[in-house]
């Protein structure tokens, strides 16, 4: 029979029971609220810079669109030996569907080869769309043009007055030279409403029986931020002409056309 083994006096020490472990990186409520407050403050500080960056990018995009459209219009004028241009306008439910109410539209237009069908005022030239296609400037970017009314200086197209000279268009002749002229007309659209592509009713050109001075082609386009403009609270009437003229010329990106060659100035 095997004798019992003597108990060892060097028995293994008994380890204490493990203590519950708590995460060393847990946030207290106060720390969490502090972090949230810091993030909010940083967002507030960064918001104007982000908006300025977005606005600048939108204006650059708009300038590229306008330059491309003007170059295309001039190429059409040279290739087809007729006047062609770009018109900037705001769509209305009467002449466009759907309506892009927050964006300025631009469309290529050309001199109609058959002027005799309109029996127009001899001071007018009737223009039609080059195609139904149109483009839109980025939301928040508006377009103004130079105006031959010295007191006005520029026109934004949204003046409350229905007086003359609200058209925003750049026109090239058959030799590709830029034209500054009155007498931009469009076909009479009586009875036509809401059918694409009849947005030419929003071009603010005169009709064949209208006053020829309504339609004025311009040598330059100004692109500006709509929100910045609205904060100026400039009257839409003639009372705001001087203030509007000064603000846009000082705060907008200008795209000018060489009067002799029709080339876009850098």
C-alpha positions as CSV (number, residue, x, y, z in Angstrom):
1,X,0.0,0.0,0.0
2,X,1.4,3.3,-1.0
3,X,2.0,5.6,2.0
4,X,0.4,9.1,1.9
5,X,2.5,11.9,0.5
6,X,3.6,14.4,3.0
7,X,2.0,17.8,2.5
8,X,4.3,20.4,1.1
9,X,5.1,23.4,3.1
10,X,5.7,25.3,-0.1
11,X,2.2,25.3,-1.5
12,X,1.4,27.9,-4.2
13,X,0.1,31.2,-2.9
14,X,-3.5,32.0,-3.3
15,X,-4.1,34.9,-5.8
16,X,-6.6,37.5,-4.9
17,X,-9.9,37.5,-6.8
18,X,-9.7,39.7,-9.9
19,X,-11.1,43.2,-9.5
20,X,-13.6,44.4,-12.1
21,X,-11.8,46.3,-14.8
22,X,-13.0,49.7,-15.9
23,X,-12.1,51.3,-19.2
24,X,-9.4,53.9,-18.7
25,X,-10.6,55.9,-21.7
26,X,-14.2,56.4,-21.0
27,X,-15.5,60.0,-21.1
28,X,-17.3,61.6,-18.3
29,X,-20.4,63.6,-19.0
30,X,-18.5,66.8,-18.4
31,X,-15.7,65.8,-20.8
32,X,-18.3,64.8,-23.5
33,X,-20.1,68.2,-23.2
34,X,-16.7,70.0,-23.4
35,X,-15.8,68.1,-26.6
36,X,-19.2,68.9,-28.1
37,X,-18.8,72.6,-27.3
38,X,-15.4,72.7,-28.9
39,X,-16.6,71.1,-32.1
40,X,-19.5,73.6,-32.2
41,X,-17.1,76.5,-31.8
42,X,-14.8,75.2,-34.5
43,X,-17.7,74.7,-36.9
44,X,-18.9,78.2,-36.3
45,X,-15.4,79.6,-37.0
46,X,-15.0,77.4,-40.1
47,X,-18.4,78.1,-41.6
48,X,-17.6,81.4,-43.2
49,X,-14.4,80.0,-44.7
50,X,-16.2,77.0,-46.1
51,X,-19.0,79.2,-47.5
52,X,-16.4,81.5,-49.1
53,X,-14.7,78.5,-50.7
54,X,-17.9,77.1,-52.0
55,X,-18.9,80.5,-53.4
56,X,-15.6,80.9,-55.1
57,X,-15.8,77.5,-56.6
58,X,-19.3,78.2,-57.9
59,X,-18.2,81.5,-59.4
60,X,-15.3,79.8,-61.1
61,X,-17.6,77.1,-62.5
62,X,-20.0,79.9,-63.7
63,X,-17.2,81.8,-65.4
64,X,-16.1,78.6,-67.2
65,X,-19.7,78.0,-68.4
66,X,-20.1,81.6,-69.7
67,X,-16.7,81.6,-71.5
68,X,-17.6,78.3,-73.2
69,X,-21.0,79.5,-74.2
70,X,-19.6,82.8,-75.6
71,X,-16.9,80.9,-77.5
72,X,-19.6,78.6,-79.0
73,X,-21.8,81.5,-80.0
74,X,-18.9,83.2,-81.8
75,X,-18.0,80.0,-83.6
76,X,-21.6,79.6,-84.7
77,X,-21.7,83.2,-86.0
78,X,-18.5,82.6,-88.1
79,X,-19.5,79.1,-89.3
80,X,-23.1,80.0,-90.3
81,X,-22.5,83.7,-91.4
82,X,-25.3,85.1,-89.2
83,X,-25.5,86.9,-85.9
84,X,-25.4,84.6,-82.9
85,X,-25.1,85.2,-79.1
86,X,-25.8,84.1,-75.6
87,X,-28.8,85.4,-73.5
88,X,-29.0,85.2,-69.7
89,X,-32.5,85.1,-68.3
90,X,-34.8,84.0,-65.4
91,X,-37.4,81.4,-66.4
92,X,-41.0,81.9,-65.6
93,X,-43.9,79.4,-65.5
94,X,-45.5,81.2,-68.5
95,X,-42.7,80.2,-70.8
96,X,-40.8,77.3,-69.2
97,X,-41.5,74.0,-67.7
98,X,-40.1,73.0,-65.3
99,X,-38.9,76.3,-64.0
100,X,-35.4,76.5,-62.5
101,X,-36.4,79.4,-60.1
102,X,-33.1,79.5,-58.2
103,X,-30.7,79.5,-61.2
104,X,-29.9,81.9,-64.0
105,X,-30.5,80.3,-67.4
106,X,-28.3,80.9,-70.5
107,X,-29.2,79.9,-74.0
108,X,-27.6,80.3,-77.5
109,X,-29.7,82.3,-79.9
110,X,-29.2,83.1,-83.6
111,X,-30.5,85.5,-86.2
112,X,-33.4,83.9,-88.1
113,X,-32.5,83.5,-91.7
114,X,-36.0,84.3,-92.8
115,X,-36.6,87.8,-91.4
116,X,-39.3,88.6,-94.0
117,X,-41.8,86.2,-92.3
118,X,-42.1,88.4,-89.3
119,X,-42.5,91.8,-91.1
120,X,-40.4,93.2,-88.3
121,X,-39.7,96.8,-87.5
122,X,-36.7,97.6,-89.7
123,X,-34.8,98.7,-86.6
124,X,-35.2,95.1,-85.2
125,X,-33.6,91.8,-86.0
126,X,-35.6,88.8,-84.9
127,X,-33.7,86.0,-83.1
128,X,-34.7,82.4,-82.4
129,X,-33.1,79.7,-80.2
130,X,-30.1,77.9,-81.8
131,X,-31.5,74.8,-80.1
132,X,-33.9,74.0,-77.3
133,X,-30.9,73.2,-75.0
134,X,-30.0,75.7,-72.3
135,X,-27.6,75.7,-69.4
136,X,-27.9,77.0,-65.8
137,X,-25.4,78.9,-63.7
138,X,-24.7,77.3,-60.3
139,X,-27.4,78.1,-57.7
140,X,-26.5,81.3,-55.9
141,X,-24.6,82.9,-58.8
142,X,-26.3,85.7,-60.7
143,X,-25.4,87.5,-63.9
144,X,-25.5,91.2,-64.8
145,X,-24.5,92.9,-68.0
146,X,-23.1,96.3,-68.9
147,X,-25.8,98.8,-70.0
148,X,-25.5,101.8,-72.3
149,X,-27.6,103.8,-69.9
150,X,-24.8,105.8,-68.1
151,X,-27.0,106.4,-65.1
152,X,-27.6,102.6,-64.7
153,X,-24.3,101.2,-65.7
154,X,-25.3,97.6,-65.3
155,X,-28.5,95.6,-65.4
156,X,-29.4,92.6,-63.4
157,X,-32.6,91.8,-65.1
158,X,-34.6,91.9,-61.9
159,X,-35.2,95.6,-61.8
160,X,-38.8,96.3,-60.7
161,X,-39.2,98.8,-63.4
162,X,-40.4,97.5,-66.8
163,X,-38.5,100.3,-68.5
164,X,-36.1,99.7,-71.4
165,X,-32.7,98.0,-71.4
166,X,-33.2,95.0,-69.1
167,X,-32.0,92.4,-71.6
168,X,-28.9,90.5,-70.7
169,X,-27.2,89.2,-73.9
170,X,-23.9,89.2,-75.7
171,X,-24.1,89.2,-79.5
172,X,-21.6,88.5,-82.3
173,X,-21.9,89.4,-86.0
174,X,-21.2,87.2,-89.0
175,X,-17.5,88.1,-88.8
176,X,-17.3,87.1,-85.2
177,X,-17.1,90.7,-83.9
178,X,-19.0,91.7,-80.8
179,X,-22.0,93.9,-81.4
180,X,-23.4,96.5,-79.0
181,X,-26.8,97.3,-80.4
182,X,-30.5,97.9,-79.7
183,X,-33.2,96.1,-81.7
184,X,-33.0,92.5,-80.4
185,X,-36.3,91.0,-81.1
186,X,-38.0,87.6,-80.9
187,X,-41.1,86.0,-82.5
188,X,-44.5,86.9,-81.2
189,X,-45.5,84.1,-78.8
190,X,-49.2,85.1,-78.4
191,X,-51.1,82.2,-77.0
192,X,-48.0,80.2,-76.3
193,X,-47.3,79.3,-72.7
194,X,-45.6,76.6,-70.6
195,X,-44.2,74.7,-73.5
196,X,-40.5,73.9,-73.7
197,X,-38.5,75.5,-75.4
198,X,-40.5,78.7,-75.4
199,X,-38.4,80.3,-72.6
200,X,-37.4,82.9,-75.3
201,X,-40.5,84.7,-73.9
202,X,-38.3,85.3,-70.8
203,X,-35.4,86.7,-72.8
204,X,-36.8,90.3,-72.4
205,X,-36.2,90.8,-76.2
206,X,-38.8,93.0,-77.9
207,X,-41.3,91.4,-80.3
208,X,-41.7,92.4,-83.9
209,X,-44.1,95.2,-82.9
210,X,-42.2,96.3,-79.8
211,X,-39.9,99.1,-79.0
212,X,-36.5,98.2,-80.4
213,X,-34.6,99.7,-77.4
214,X,-35.9,96.9,-75.1
215,X,-33.3,94.5,-76.4
216,X,-29.7,95.6,-75.8
217,X,-26.6,93.5,-76.4
218,X,-23.7,94.0,-74.1
219,X,-19.9,93.8,-74.2
220,X,-19.6,92.2,-70.8
221,X,-21.0,89.9,-68.1
222,X,-20.6,90.2,-64.4
223,X,-21.0,87.2,-62.2
224,X,-21.8,87.8,-58.5
225,X,-23.0,86.1,-55.3
226,X,-26.8,86.3,-54.8
227,X,-26.7,86.2,-51.0
228,X,-24.1,88.9,-50.8
229,X,-26.1,91.1,-53.2
230,X,-29.3,90.7,-51.3
231,X,-27.7,91.8,-48.0
232,X,-27.1,95.2,-49.6
233,X,-30.8,95.9,-49.7
234,X,-30.4,97.8,-53.0
235,X,-33.8,99.2,-54.3
236,X,-34.9,97.4,-57.4
237,X,-36.1,100.6,-58.9
238,X,-34.0,103.3,-60.6
239,X,-33.4,104.7,-57.1
240,X,-30.9,101.9,-56.7
241,X,-29.1,102.3,-60.0
242,X,-26.0,104.0,-58.7
243,X,-25.6,101.7,-55.7
244,X,-26.2,98.6,-57.8
245,X,-23.7,99.8,-60.4
246,X,-21.0,100.4,-57.8
247,X,-21.5,97.2,-55.8
248,X,-21.5,94.9,-58.8
249,X,-18.5,96.4,-60.4
250,X,-16.6,96.1,-57.1
251,X,-17.7,92.7,-56.1
252,X,-18.3,90.7,-59.3
253,X,-16.2,88.7,-61.6
254,X,-16.1,90.3,-65.0
255,X,-16.0,88.6,-68.4
256,X,-15.4,91.2,-71.2
257,X,-15.4,90.8,-74.9
258,X,-13.0,92.6,-77.3
259,X,-15.2,94.9,-79.3
260,X,-12.9,94.7,-82.4
261,X,-12.2,91.0,-82.5
262,X,-14.9,89.4,-80.4
263,X,-12.2,87.5,-78.5
264,X,-12.7,87.1,-74.7
265,X,-10.4,89.3,-72.7
266,X,-8.3,87.5,-70.0
